[in-house]
């Protein structure tokens, strides 16, 4: 079972995404700060971190950097308004799996799950 953590100061922008995960029997736990996300990542097993671009206590980049030191195997997705090129430059080398738009929905969740399934197939070979 996939377990996901959503770090966002305002989860109202994510209601469609949360519903899409829950409709696929994927647990998603929302938190409002990067600090709380890091605490939960250190204490629990999460497969996926989805973080908003700017949290009240740190940037998404800082959260991803700290997350991969705690759990280098967690898949990270960043919700960002940056262009594809600027996003790639900002997060290059951090292993960010995907960029989500500011209000991700069902289609974005399905693309993510398809991508995760491809990764699993490759690692099983």
HELIX and SHEET records of a PDB file:
HELIX    1   1 UNK A   11  UNK A   14  5                                   4    
HELIX    2   2 UNK A   15  UNK A   23  1                                   9    
HELIX    3   3 UNK A   34  UNK A   43  1                                  10    
HELIX    4   4 UNK A   60  UNK A   70  1                                  11    
HELIX    5   5 UNK A   84  UNK A   91  1                                   8    
HELIX    6   6 UNK A  106  UNK A  124  1                                  19    
SHEET    1   A 5 UNK A  27  UNK A  31  0                                        
SHEET    2   A 5 UNK A   3  UNK A   7  1                                        
SHEET    3   A 5 UNK A  48  UNK A  52  1                                        
SHEET    4   A 5 UNK A  75  UNK A  79  1                                        
SHEET    5   A 5 UNK A  96  UNK A 100  1                                        
END                                                                             
